């Protein structure tokens, strides 16, 4: 099947594909950043020190994300990238929502490690899909859309996460950021086509 933009025209299908990649990128960053938005109420409820809070916010990612990125990238080189991306997105989104059910430091650390594990598949899959799905004349624009999603994710975590945490509590903030990713994963699986490798 030909890539979306191989005909040299900007199509509705191309716009839809990039919109989904933008949303994936947005949720990737939002799920990563939400812990910082709700750090203070978590700290108070669980009686955490700043050191333990730092472990939740950064160390969990530093220990999990880079080591898993390489093997997932190898899988993306050999198998269906659309499916791997959908699985990773569903996993990190589910683990983000699960953060809201944490009963203490260790359960929250486990859930945050799960977020990092899922997000390790974000870059290999999205970059490879764009490289093969989008014609080279649109590729810079496509990657710019992906990067724009990162900024949008930070805004989403701050705006939506902050509002929900203030009105309904920090646990619901994790759910508000995580659950939409499960629906997006289904959209990616059902509506994004696996392009031929070039």
C-alpha positions in Angstrom: 0.0 0.0 0.0 1.4 3.4 -1.0 2.3 5.9 1.6 -0.1 8.7 2.4 1.8 11.5 0.7 3.5 9.6 -2.1 1.2 11.2 -4.6 2.8 14.6 -3.7 -0.5 16.1 -2.4 -1.6 17.0 1.1 -4.6 14.7 1.7 -7.2 14.4 4.3 -5.8 11.0 5.2 -2.4 12.5 5.8 -3.9 15.2 8.0 -5.8 12.5 10.0 -2.7 10.4 10.4 -0.6 13.4 11.6 -3.5 14.5 13.9 -3.4 11.0 15.6 0.4 11.2 15.9 0.0 14.7 17.5 -2.5 13.2 20.0 -0.2 10.3 20.8 2.7 12.8 21.3 0.5 15.0 23.5 -0.6 12.1 25.8 3.0 10.8 25.9 4.1 14.1 27.5 1.0 14.7 29.6 1.2 11.2 31.2 4.9 11.9 31.9 4.3 15.4 33.4 1.2 14.9 35.5 3.2 13.6 38.5 4.8 17.0 38.8 1.5 18.8 38.7 0.0 16.8 41.6 3.3 16.3 43.5 2.3 18.4 46.6 -1.0 16.6 47.4 0.7 13.2 46.9 3.6 14.3 49.2 1.1 15.3 51.9 -1.1 12.3 51.7 1.8 9.7 51.7 4.1 11.7 53.9 6.9 11.6 51.3 10.2 13.4 51.4 11.5 15.4 48.5 13.9 12.6 47.7 11.2 10.0 47.4 9.1 12.5 45.3 12.1 12.9 43.0 12.3 9.1 42.7 8.7 9.0 41.5 9.1 11.9 39.1 12.5 11.2 37.5 14.3 8.1 38.6 11.5 5.7 37.7 11.9 6.9 34.1 15.7 7.0 34.1 15.9 3.4 35.1 13.2 2.0 32.8 12.8 4.2 29.8 16.3 4.1 28.2 16.9 0.3 28.7 13.5 -0.7 27.2 13.7 1.8 24.3 16.4 -0.3 22.5 14.6 -3.7 22.5 11.3 -2.1 21.6 13.0 -0.3 18.8 14.3 -3.6 17.6 10.7 -5.0 17.7 9.6 -2.0 15.7 12.2 -2.8 13.1 10.9 -6.3 12.6 7.2 -6.3 13.4 4.0 -4.2 13.0 4.8 -0.8 14.3 1.1 0.3 14.4 0.3 -2.6 16.7 3.3 -2.0 18.9 2.5 1.7 19.3 -1.2 0.9 20.1 -0.1 -1.6 22.8 2.5 0.8 24.3 0.0 3.6 24.3 -2.7 1.5 26.0 -0.1 0.3 28.5 1.3 3.6 29.5 -2.2 5.2 29.6 -3.5 2.4 31.8 -0.6 2.7 34.1 -1.1 6.4 34.4 -4.7 5.9 35.4 -3.6 3.2 37.8 -1.4 5.8 39.5 -4.6 7.2 40.9 -5.3 4.0 42.8 -1.9 3.9 44.5 -2.0 3.2 48.2 1.5 4.4 49.0 5.0 5.1 47.7 5.8 1.6 46.4 2.6 1.1 44.5 2.9 4.5 42.9 6.5 3.8 42.0 5.5 0.6 40.3 2.8 2.4 38.3 5.2 5.1 37.3 7.7 2.5 36.2 4.9 1.0 34.1 4.3 4.4 32.5 8.0 4.6 31.6 7.9 1.1 30.2 5.0 1.9 27.9 6.4 5.2 26.8 9.7 3.6 25.7 7.8 2.5 22.6 6.7 6.0 21.7 9.7 7.4 19.8 10.7 4.2 17.9 7.2 3.6 16.6 6.1 7.1 15.8 9.3 8.1 14.1 9.4 4.9 12.0 5.8 5.2 11.0 6.2 8.8 9.9 9.4 8.0 8.0 7.7 5.3 5.9 4.2 6.8 5.7 5.0 10.4 4.8 6.7 11.5 1.6 10.0 13.2 2.2 8.7 16.6 1.1 6.3 16.6 4.0 8.5 14.8 6.5 9.9 17.9 8.3 6.3 19.1 8.8 5.3 15.7 10.1 8.0 15.7 12.7 7.2 19.3 13.7 3.6 18.2 14.3 5.0 15.4 16.6 7.2 17.8 18.5 4.3 20.3 18.8 2.4 17.5 20.6 5.1 17.5 23.3 4.4 21.2 24.2 0.6 20.5 24.0 1.1 17.6 26.4 2.8 19.8 29.0 -0.1 22.3 28.7 -2.7 19.5 29.0 -1.1 18.1 32.1 -0.9 21.6 33.7 -4.4 22.8 32.6 -6.6 19.7 32.8 -4.5 17.9 35.4 -4.3 20.9 37.6 -8.0 21.7 37.3 -9.1 18.1 38.0 -6.7 17.8 40.9 -8.1 21.0 42.4 -11.7 20.1 42.0 -11.7 16.4 42.5 -8.4 15.4 43.9 -5.0 14.2 42.6 -6.2 10.6 42.0 -8.8 11.7 39.5 -6.2 13.9 37.7 -4.3 10.7 36.8 -7.5 9.1 35.5 -8.4 12.2 33.5 -5.0 12.1 31.8 -4.7 8.4 31.4 -8.1 7.1 30.3 -8.2 9.1 27.0 -5.1 7.3 26.0 -6.9 3.9 26.1 -9.5 5.3 23.6 -6.7 6.7 21.4 -4.9 3.4 21.4 -8.0 1.8 20.0 -8.2 4.5 17.3 -4.6 3.9 16.4 -5.1 0.2 16.1 -8.2 0.4 14.0 -7.6 3.4 11.7 -3.8 3.7 11.2 -2.4 1.5 8.5 1.0 -0.2 8.7 3.0 1.3 5.8 5.4 -0.7 3.7 9.1 -0.3 4.9 11.2 1.8 2.6 
